[in-house]
Amino acid sequence: MSTPSTPSRPAVPEPTRSVLPAPTAQQQRILDRIALQRERLRARRAARAQAQALADSQPAAAGGAEDSLALRAAGFAREHPMAVAAIAGVAVVAGPRRLIRWAGVLLPMLLRLRR
């Protein structure tokens, strides 16, 4: 096979400039607002990405005070697996009836502390 002697043309034609009329003053204000909003969104995304990178670079604590109770409990379980195993063992030995009775006593006290 021989190569063609003419230069190859791109399969897709170059984008041509559209022949749109200049926007009116009202349309230009809207276009400016859209551009401003896009810039705000870009800045917001950049700030969020920077905050996420900063949070990822710092070692995660076992649940801060602002986290939910479930997240704090999961963090505690991750950091103290032996303590969680001991609590689970005590719960199995105590039985469901005692657990429900003690939950009835301790739950109101814990709810008062959270206020």
N, CA, C and O atoms as a GROMACS GRO file, in nm:
protein
  460
    1MET      N    1   0.084  -0.119   0.000
    1MET     CA    2   0.000   0.000   0.000
    1MET      C    3   0.087   0.124   0.000
    1MET      O    4   0.190   0.128   0.068
    2SER      N    5   0.050   0.219  -0.073
    2SER     CA    6   0.125   0.345  -0.078
    2SER      C    7   0.046   0.452  -0.005
    2SER      O    8  -0.077   0.447   0.003
    3THR      N    9   0.116   0.548   0.047
    3THR     CA   10   0.050   0.657   0.119
    3THR      C   11   0.003   0.760   0.018
    3THR      O   12   0.070   0.782  -0.083
    4PRO      N   13  -0.108   0.823   0.044
    4PRO     CA   14  -0.158   0.924  -0.050
    4PRO      C   15  -0.067   1.045  -0.051
    4PRO      O   16  -0.007   1.079   0.051
    5SER      N   17  -0.057   1.110  -0.165
    5SER     CA   18   0.031   1.225  -0.179
    5SER      C   19  -0.034   1.354  -0.128
    5SER      O   20   0.035   1.452  -0.102
    6THR      N   21  -0.167   1.354  -0.114
    6THR     CA   22  -0.235   1.474  -0.065
    6THR      C   23  -0.244   1.467   0.086
    6THR      O   24  -0.262   1.359   0.143
    7PRO      N   25  -0.232   1.580   0.152
    7PRO     CA   26  -0.244   1.578   0.300
    7PRO      C   27  -0.385   1.537   0.341
    7PRO      O   28  -0.483   1.572   0.275
    8SER      N   29  -0.392   1.464   0.449
    8SER     CA   30  -0.523   1.418   0.495
    8SER      C   31  -0.598   1.532   0.563
    8SER      O   32  -0.538   1.617   0.629
    9ARG      N   33  -0.725   1.531   0.546
    9ARG     CA   34  -0.810   1.632   0.608
    9ARG      C   35  -0.874   1.572   0.732
    9ARG      O   36  -0.902   1.452   0.734
   10PRO      N   37  -0.898   1.652   0.834
   10PRO     CA   38  -0.965   1.598   0.952
   10PRO      C   39  -1.107   1.556   0.917
   10PRO      O   40  -1.173   1.618   0.833
   11ALA      N   41  -1.153   1.450   0.983
   11ALA     CA   42  -1.287   1.399   0.956
   11ALA      C   43  -1.393   1.496   1.006
   11ALA      O   44  -1.502   1.506   0.949
   12VAL      N   45  -1.361   1.568   1.114
   12VAL     CA   46  -1.456   1.662   1.170
   12VAL      C   47  -1.414   1.802   1.127
   12VAL      O   48  -1.299   1.840   1.150
   13PRO      N   49  -1.502   1.879   1.068
   13PRO     CA   50  -1.464   2.015   1.027
   13PRO      C   51  -1.439   2.102   1.149
   13PRO      O   52  -1.494   2.077   1.256
   14GLU      N   53  -1.356   2.202   1.132
   14GLU     CA   54  -1.327   2.294   1.241
   14GLU      C   55  -1.454   2.367   1.282
   14GLU      O   56  -1.538   2.398   1.197
   15PRO      N   57  -1.468   2.396   1.412
   15PRO     CA   58  -1.590   2.466   1.454
   15PRO      C   59  -1.595   2.605   1.393
   15PRO      O   60  -1.497   2.680   1.395
   16THR      N   61  -1.706   2.636   1.340
   16THR     CA   62  -1.724   2.769   1.279
   16THR      C   63  -1.790   2.860   1.381
   16THR      O   64  -1.868   2.816   1.465
   17ARG      N   65  -1.758   2.985   1.370
   17ARG     CA   66  -1.819   3.081   1.461
   17ARG      C   67  -1.964   3.100   1.422
   17ARG      O   68  -1.998   3.119   1.305
   18SER      N   69  -2.048   3.093   1.523
   18SER     CA   70  -2.190   3.112   1.493
   18SER      C   71  -2.216   3.260   1.470
   18SER      O   72  -2.149   3.347   1.526
   19VAL      N   73  -2.311   3.284   1.391
   19VAL     CA   74  -2.344   3.422   1.355
   19VAL      C   75  -2.467   3.461   1.437
   19VAL      O   76  -2.579   3.469   1.386
   20LEU      N   77  -2.442   3.484   1.566
   20LEU     CA   78  -2.550   3.524   1.654
   20LEU      C   79  -2.546   3.675   1.671
   20LEU      O   80  -2.439   3.735   1.672
   21PRO      N   81  -2.662   3.735   1.683
   21PRO     CA   82  -2.663   3.880   1.707
   21PRO      C   83  -2.610   3.910   1.847
   21PRO      O   84  -2.615   3.824   1.935
   22ALA      N   85  -2.562   4.028   1.866
   22ALA     CA   86  -2.514   4.070   1.998
   22ALA      C   87  -2.630   4.069   2.096
   22ALA      O   88  -2.741   4.108   2.061
   23PRO      N   89  -2.605   4.025   2.219
   23PRO     CA   90  -2.715   4.020   2.316
   23PRO      C   91  -2.763   4.159   2.354
   23PRO      O   92  -2.688   4.256   2.355
   24THR      N   93  -2.891   4.165   2.386
   24THR     CA   94  -2.947   4.292   2.432
   24THR      C   95  -2.896   4.318   2.573
   24THR      O   96  -2.828   4.234   2.632
   25ALA      N   97  -2.928   4.435   2.627
   25ALA     CA   98  -2.881   4.470   2.761
   25ALA      C   99  -2.937   4.373   2.865
   25ALA      O  100  -2.866   4.331   2.956
   26GLN      N  101  -3.063   4.338   2.852
   26GLN     CA  102  -3.126   4.245   2.946
   26GLN      C  103  -3.062   4.107   2.934
   26GLN      O  104  -3.036   4.042   3.035
   27GLN      N  105  -3.038   4.061   2.812
   27GLN     CA  106  -2.974   3.932   2.792
   27GLN      C  107  -2.831   3.934   2.846
   27GLN      O  108  -2.784   3.834   2.901
   28GLN      N  109  -2.762   4.044   2.830
   28GLN     CA  110  -2.625   4.054   2.880
   28GLN      C  111  -2.622   4.048   3.032
   28GLN      O  112  -2.533   3.986   3.090
   29ARG      N  113  -2.720   4.112   3.098
   29ARG     CA  114  -2.728   4.104   3.244
   29ARG      C  115  -2.747   3.960   3.288
   29ARG      O  116  -2.685   3.915   3.384
   30ILE      N  117  -2.832   3.886   3.217
   30ILE     CA  118  -2.856   3.746   3.250
   30ILE      C  119  -2.729   3.664   3.227
   30ILE      O  120  -2.693   3.580   3.309
   31LEU      N  121  -2.662   3.690   3.116
   31LEU     CA  122  -2.538   3.618   3.088
   31LEU      C  123  -2.432   3.648   3.194
   31LEU      O  124  -2.356   3.560   3.234
   32ASP      N  125  -2.427   3.773   3.240
   32ASP     CA  126  -2.333   3.810   3.345
   32ASP      C  127  -2.366   3.738   3.476
   32ASP      O  128  -2.276   3.692   3.547
   33ARG      N  129  -2.496   3.731   3.508
   33ARG     CA  130  -2.536   3.659   3.630
   33ARG      C  131  -2.500   3.512   3.620
   33ARG      O  132  -2.455   3.452   3.718
   34ILE      N  133  -2.520   3.453   3.503
   34ILE     CA  134  -2.485   3.312   3.485
   34ILE      C  135  -2.335   3.293   3.503
   34ILE      O  136  -2.292   3.198   3.569
   35ALA      N  137  -2.255   3.381   3.447
   35ALA     CA  138  -2.109   3.372   3.460
   35ALA      C  139  -2.067   3.388   3.606
   35ALA      O  140  -1.979   3.317   3.653
   36LEU      N  141  -2.130   3.480   3.677
   36LEU     CA  142  -2.099   3.501   3.818
   36LEU      C  143  -2.136   3.378   3.900
   36LEU      O  144  -2.061   3.337   3.989
   37GLN      N  145  -2.251   3.320   3.870
   37GLN     CA  146  -2.294   3.200   3.943
   37GLN      C  147  -2.199   3.083   3.915
   37GLN      O  148  -2.166   3.007   4.005
   38ARG      N  149  -2.155   3.070   3.791
   38ARG     CA  150  -2.061   2.962   3.758
   38ARG      C  151  -1.930   2.982   3.834
   38ARG      O  152  -1.870   2.885   3.880
   39GLU      N  153  -1.886   3.104   3.845
   39GLU     CA  154  -1.762   3.132   3.919
   39GLU      C  155  -1.779   3.100   4.067
   39GLU      O  156  -1.689   3.043   4.129
   40ARG      N  157  -1.894   3.136   4.124
   40ARG     CA  158  -1.922   3.103   4.264
   40ARG      C  159  -1.920   2.952   4.284
   40ARG      O  160  -1.863   2.902   4.381
   41LEU      N  161  -1.983   2.879   4.192
   41LEU     CA  162  -1.987   2.733   4.205
   41LEU      C  163  -1.847   2.673   4.193
   41LEU      O  164  -1.814   2.578   4.264
   42ARG      N  165  -1.764   2.728   4.102
   42ARG     CA  166  -1.626   2.679   4.090
   42ARG      C  167  -1.549   2.703   4.220
   42ARG      O  168  -1.477   2.615   4.267
   43ALA      N  169  -1.566   2.822   4.276
   43ALA     CA  170  -1.497   2.855   4.402
   43ALA      C  171  -1.546   2.765   4.515
   43ALA      O  172  -1.468   2.722   4.600
   44ARG      N  173  -1.675   2.739   4.516
   44ARG     CA  174  -1.733   2.652   4.620
   44ARG      C  175  -1.678   2.510   4.609
   44ARG      O  176  -1.643   2.448   4.709
   45ARG      N  177  -1.671   2.459   4.484
   45ARG     CA  178  -1.616   2.324   4.462
   45ARG      C  179  -1.470   2.319   4.504
   45ARG      O  180  -1.426   2.222   4.564
   46ALA      N  181  -1.394   2.423   4.472
   46ALA     CA  182  -1.253   2.427   4.508
   46ALA      C  183  -1.236   2.430   4.659
   46ALA      O  184  -1.149   2.363   4.714
   47ALA      N  185  -1.320   2.508   4.728
   47ALA     CA  186  -1.312   2.516   4.874
   47ALA      C  187  -1.349   2.382   4.936
   47ALA      O  188  -1.286   2.338   5.033
   48ARG      N  189  -1.451   2.318   4.881
   48ARG     CA  190  -1.491   2.187   4.934
   48ARG      C  191  -1.381   2.084   4.912
   48ARG      O  192  -1.353   2.003   5.001
   49ALA      N  193  -1.318   2.087   4.795
   49ALA     CA  194  -1.209   1.993   4.768
   49ALA      C  195  -1.091   2.019   4.861
   49ALA      O  196  -1.026   1.926   4.908
   50GLN      N  197  -1.063   2.147   4.886
   50GLN     CA  198  -0.953   2.180   4.976
   50GLN      C  199  -0.984   2.135   5.119
   50GLN      O  200  -0.897   2.082   5.188
   51ALA      N  201  -1.107   2.156   5.164
   51ALA     CA  202  -1.145   2.112   5.299
   51ALA      C  203  -1.140   1.960   5.310
   51ALA      O  204  -1.098   1.906   5.412
   52GLN      N  205  -1.183   1.891   5.204
   52GLN     CA  206  -1.178   1.745   5.205
   52GLN      C  207  -1.034   1.695   5.208
   52GLN      O  208  -1.002   1.600   5.280
   53ALA      N  209  -0.947   1.760   5.131
   53ALA     CA  210  -0.806   1.720   5.131
   53ALA      C  211  -0.743   1.745   5.268
   53ALA      O  212  -0.662   1.665   5.314
   54LEU      N  213  -0.779   1.856   5.331
   54LEU     CA  214  -0.727   1.885   5.464
   54LEU      C  215  -0.778   1.784   5.565
   54LEU      O  216  -0.702   1.738   5.651
   55ALA      N  217  -0.906   1.749   5.556
   55ALA     CA  218  -0.962   1.650   5.648
   55ALA      C  219  -0.901   1.512   5.626
   55ALA      O  220  -0.880   1.438   5.722
   56ASP      N  221  -0.871   1.478   5.501
   56ASP     CA  222  -0.810   1.349   5.471
   56ASP      C  223  -0.666   1.343   5.518
   56ASP      O  224  -0.616   1.236   5.554
   57SER      N  225  -0.597   1.457   5.518
   57SER     CA  226  -0.456   1.457   5.557
   57SER      C  227  -0.438   1.449   5.708
   57SER      O  228  -0.334   1.403   5.756
   58GLN      N  229  -0.537   1.494   5.784
   58GLN     CA  230  -0.526   1.490   5.929
   58GLN      C  231  -0.575   1.354   5.979
   58GLN      O  232  -0.670   1.298   5.924
   59PRO      N  233  -0.510   1.300   6.082
   59PRO     CA  234  -0.556   1.171   6.136
   59PRO      C  235  -0.695   1.187   6.196
   59PRO      O  236  -0.722   1.282   6.270
   60ALA      N  237  -0.781   1.094   6.164
   60ALA     CA  238  -0.919   1.101   6.211
   60ALA      C  239  -0.928   1.060   6.357
   60ALA      O  240  -0.868   0.961   6.399
   61ALA      N  241  -1.001   1.137   6.433
   61ALA     CA  242  -1.024   1.104   6.573
   61ALA      C  243  -1.134   0.999   6.580
   61ALA      O  244  -1.198   0.968   6.480
   62ALA      N  245  -1.155   0.947   6.697
   62ALA     CA  246  -1.256   0.842   6.714
   62ALA      C  247  -1.393   0.903   6.732
   62ALA      O  248  -1.470   0.855   6.816
   63GLY      N  249  -1.426   1.002   6.660
   63GLY     CA  250  -1.557   1.064   6.670
   63GLY      C  251  -1.550   1.187   6.758
   63GLY      O  252  -1.518   1.177   6.876
   64GLY      N  253  -1.579   1.300   6.703
   64GLY     CA  254  -1.575   1.423   6.780
   64GLY      C  255  -1.707   1.450   6.847
   64GLY      O  256  -1.802   1.372   6.835
   65ALA      N  257  -1.714   1.559   6.918
   65ALA     CA  258  -1.835   1.594   6.990
   65ALA      C  259  -1.949   1.629   6.895
   65ALA      O  260  -2.066   1.618   6.931
   66GLU      N  261  -1.916   1.672   6.772
   66GLU     CA  262  -2.019   1.711   6.678
   66GLU      C  263  -2.077   1.591   6.604
   66GLU      O  264  -2.179   1.605   6.536
   67ASP      N  265  -2.015   1.473   6.615
   67ASP     CA  266  -2.063   1.355   6.545
   67ASP      C  267  -2.183   1.294   6.618
   67ASP      O  268  -2.205   1.321   6.736
   68SER      N  269  -2.259   1.214   6.546
   68SER     CA  270  -2.375   1.150   6.606
   68SER      C  271  -2.330   1.041   6.703
   68SER      O  272  -2.213   1.001   6.704
   69LEU      N  273  -2.423   0.994   6.783
   69LEU     CA  274  -2.392   0.891   6.882
   69LEU      C  275  -2.346   0.763   6.813
   69LEU      O  276  -2.255   0.696   6.861
   70ALA      N  277  -2.407   0.729   6.701
   70ALA     CA  278  -2.368   0.607   6.629
   70ALA      C  279  -2.225   0.618   6.577
   70ALA      O  280  -2.149   0.521   6.584
   71LEU      N  281  -2.187   0.736   6.523
   71LEU     CA  282  -2.051   0.754   6.474
   71LEU      C  283  -1.949   0.750   6.588
   71LEU      O  284  -1.841   0.693   6.573
   72ARG      N  285  -1.984   0.809   6.700
   72ARG     CA  286  -1.893   0.805   6.814
   72ARG      C  287  -1.878   0.663   6.866
   72ARG      O  288  -1.768   0.622   6.904
   73ALA      N  289  -1.989   0.588   6.870
   73ALA     CA  290  -1.982   0.449   6.916
   73ALA      C  291  -1.898   0.364   6.821
   73ALA      O  292  -1.821   0.278   6.865
   74ALA      N  293  -1.913   0.387   6.692
   74ALA     CA  294  -1.832   0.313   6.594
   74ALA      C  295  -1.685   0.348   6.609
   74ALA      O  296  -1.599   0.260   6.600
   75GLY      N  297  -1.655   0.475   6.631
   75GLY     CA  298  -1.516   0.516   6.653
   75GLY      C  299  -1.458   0.454   6.779
   75GLY      O  300  -1.343   0.410   6.780
   76PHE      N  301  -1.537   0.450   6.884
   76PHE     CA  302  -1.493   0.386   7.009
   76PHE      C  303  -1.468   0.238   6.987
   76PHE      O  304  -1.369   0.184   7.035
   77ALA      N  305  -1.558   0.172   6.914
   77ALA     CA  306  -1.542   0.029   6.888
   77ALA      C  307  -1.416   0.002   6.806
   77ALA      O  308  -1.348  -0.098   6.828
   78ARG      N  309  -1.383   0.091   6.712
   78ARG     CA  310  -1.263   0.074   6.632
   78ARG      C  311  -1.136   0.090   6.715
   78ARG      O  312  -1.038   0.018   6.696
   79GLU      N  313  -1.139   0.185   6.808
   79GLU     CA  314  -1.019   0.212   6.887
   79GLU      C  315  -1.005   0.121   7.008
   79GLU      O  316  -0.893   0.099   7.056
   80HIS      N  317  -1.115   0.066   7.058
   80HIS     CA  318  -1.110  -0.016   7.178
   80HIS      C  319  -1.185  -0.147   7.158
   80HIS      O  320  -1.290  -0.168   7.219
   81PRO      N  321  -1.135  -0.235   7.073
   81PRO     CA  322  -1.208  -0.360   7.046
   81PRO      C  323  -1.218  -0.452   7.168
   81PRO      O  324  -1.317  -0.523   7.183
   82MET      N  325  -1.118  -0.451   7.254
   82MET     CA  326  -1.124  -0.538   7.373
   82MET      C  327  -1.232  -0.491   7.469
   82MET      O  328  -1.301  -0.574   7.528
   83ALA      N  329  -1.248  -0.362   7.486
   83ALA     CA  330  -1.352  -0.310   7.574
   83ALA      C  331  -1.490  -0.345   7.519
   83ALA      O  332  -1.580  -0.380   7.595
   84VAL      N  333  -1.506  -0.335   7.389
   84VAL     CA  334  -1.635  -0.370   7.328
   84VAL      C  335  -1.663  -0.518   7.344
   84VAL      O  336  -1.776  -0.557   7.371
   85ALA      N  337  -1.560  -0.601   7.329
   85ALA     CA  338  -1.577  -0.745   7.349
   85ALA      C  339  -1.614  -0.775   7.494
   85ALA      O  340  -1.698  -0.861   7.518
   86ALA      N  341  -1.554  -0.705   7.589
   86ALA     CA  342  -1.586  -0.726   7.730
   86ALA      C  343  -1.731  -0.685   7.760
   86ALA      O  344  -1.802  -0.755   7.832
   87ILE      N  345  -1.774  -0.573   7.704
   87ILE     CA  346  -1.912  -0.529   7.724
   87ILE      C  347  -2.009  -0.628   7.663
   87ILE      O  348  -2.113  -0.658   7.722
   88ALA      N  349  -1.976  -0.679   7.544
   88ALA     CA  350  -2.063  -0.778   7.481
   88ALA      C  351  -2.068  -0.906   7.563
   88ALA      O  352  -2.174  -0.967   7.576
   89GLY      N  353  -1.955  -0.946   7.620
   89GLY     CA  354  -1.953  -1.066   7.706
   89GLY      C  355  -2.039  -1.048   7.829
   89GLY      O  356  -2.112  -1.139   7.867
   90VAL      N  357  -2.030  -0.932   7.891
   90VAL     CA  358  -2.114  -0.905   8.009
   90VAL      C  359  -2.261  -0.906   7.971
   90VAL      O  360  -2.345  -0.955   8.046
   91ALA      N  361  -2.294  -0.852   7.853
   91ALA     CA  362  -2.433  -0.850   7.809
   91ALA      C  363  -2.485  -0.990   7.784
   91ALA      O  364  -2.601  -1.020   7.815
   92VAL      N  365  -2.402  -1.078   7.730
   92VAL     CA  366  -2.445  -1.216   7.706
   92VAL      C  367  -2.466  -1.288   7.839
   92VAL      O  368  -2.563  -1.362   7.854
   93VAL      N  369  -2.376  -1.267   7.934
   93VAL     CA  370  -2.388  -1.334   8.064
   93VAL      C  371  -2.508  -1.280   8.141
   93VAL      O  372  -2.578  -1.357   8.207
   94ALA      N  373  -2.533  -1.150   8.134
   94ALA     CA  374  -2.642  -1.090   8.211
   94ALA      C  375  -2.778  -1.136   8.160
   94ALA      O  376  -2.870  -1.154   8.240
   95GLY      N  377  -2.792  -1.156   8.032
   95GLY     CA  378  -2.920  -1.201   7.977
   95GLY      C  379  -3.009  -1.085   7.937
   95GLY      O  380  -2.988  -0.971   7.981
   96PRO      N  381  -3.107  -1.114   7.853
   96PRO     CA  382  -3.191  -1.007   7.798
   96PRO      C  383  -3.279  -0.939   7.902
   96PRO      O  384  -3.303  -0.818   7.893
   97ARG      N  385  -3.328  -1.013   8.001
   97ARG     CA  386  -3.418  -0.952   8.100
   97ARG      C  387  -3.346  -0.846   8.181
   97ARG      O  388  -3.398  -0.736   8.201
   98ARG      N  389  -3.225  -0.877   8.229
   98ARG     CA  390  -3.148  -0.779   8.306
   98ARG      C  391  -3.108  -0.660   8.219
   98ARG      O  392  -3.110  -0.545   8.264
   99LEU      N  393  -3.072  -0.687   8.093
   99LEU     CA  394  -3.034  -0.577   8.005
   99LEU      C  395  -3.149  -0.479   7.986
   99LEU      O  396  -3.129  -0.358   7.989
  100ILE      N  397  -3.268  -0.531   7.966
  100ILE     CA  398  -3.384  -0.444   7.947
  100ILE      C  399  -3.413  -0.366   8.075
  100ILE      O  400  -3.447  -0.248   8.070
  101ARG      N  401  -3.399  -0.431   8.188
  101ARG     CA  402  -3.423  -0.363   8.315
  101ARG      C  403  -3.321  -0.251   8.335
  101ARG      O  404  -3.359  -0.140   8.372
  102TRP      N  405  -3.193  -0.278   8.311
  102TRP     CA  406  -3.091  -0.176   8.329
  102TRP      C  407  -3.103  -0.066   8.223
  102TRP      O  408  -3.073   0.050   8.251
  103ALA      N  409  -3.146  -0.101   8.104
  103ALA     CA  410  -3.167   0.002   8.002
  103ALA      C  411  -3.277   0.097   8.046
  103ALA      O  412  -3.270   0.217   8.019
  104GLY      N  413  -3.380   0.045   8.111
  104GLY     CA  414  -3.488   0.129   8.162
  104GLY      C  415  -3.440   0.225   8.270
  104GLY      O  416  -3.498   0.332   8.286
  105VAL      N  417  -3.336   0.189   8.342
  105VAL     CA  418  -3.282   0.275   8.446
  105VAL      C  419  -3.180   0.374   8.386
  105VAL      O  420  -3.183   0.493   8.417
  106LEU      N  421  -3.092   0.324   8.301
  106LEU     CA  422  -2.982   0.407   8.250
  106LEU      C  423  -3.022   0.500   8.137
  106LEU      O  424  -2.967   0.609   8.124
  107LEU      N  425  -3.116   0.458   8.055
  107LEU     CA  426  -3.154   0.540   7.940
  107LEU      C  427  -3.206   0.678   7.980
  107LEU      O  428  -3.163   0.777   7.921
  108PRO      N  429  -3.298   0.689   8.076
  108PRO     CA  430  -3.341   0.824   8.116
  108PRO      C  431  -3.227   0.910   8.171
  108PRO      O  432  -3.223   1.031   8.148
  109MET      N  433  -3.133   0.846   8.242
  109MET     CA  434  -3.020   0.922   8.295
  109MET      C  435  -2.931   0.973   8.181
  109MET      O  436  -2.885   1.087   8.184
  110LEU      N  437  -2.908   0.889   8.081
  110LEU     CA  438  -2.827   0.932   7.967
  110LEU      C  439  -2.896   1.043   7.886
  110LEU      O  440  -2.831   1.136   7.839
  111LEU      N  441  -3.026   1.032   7.871
  111LEU     CA  442  -3.099   1.134   7.796
  111LEU      C  443  -3.095   1.268   7.869
  111LEU      O  444  -3.089   1.373   7.804
  112ARG      N  445  -3.099   1.267   8.002
  112ARG     CA  446  -3.088   1.392   8.077
  112ARG      C  447  -2.950   1.453   8.063
  112ARG      O  448  -2.936   1.576   8.059
  113LEU      N  449  -2.847   1.369   8.054
  113LEU     CA  450  -2.712   1.421   8.039
  113LEU      C  451  -2.690   1.487   7.903
  113LEU      O  452  -2.610   1.580   7.892
  114ARG      N  453  -2.760   1.441   7.801
  114ARG     CA  454  -2.742   1.496   7.667
  114ARG      C  455  -2.803   1.635   7.654
  114ARG      O  456  -2.768   1.707   7.560
  115ARG      N  457  -2.891   1.675   7.740
  115ARG     CA  458  -2.956   1.808   7.731
  115ARG      C  459  -2.864   1.917   7.763
  115ARG      O  460  -2.903   2.034   7.760
   0.00000   0.00000   0.00000
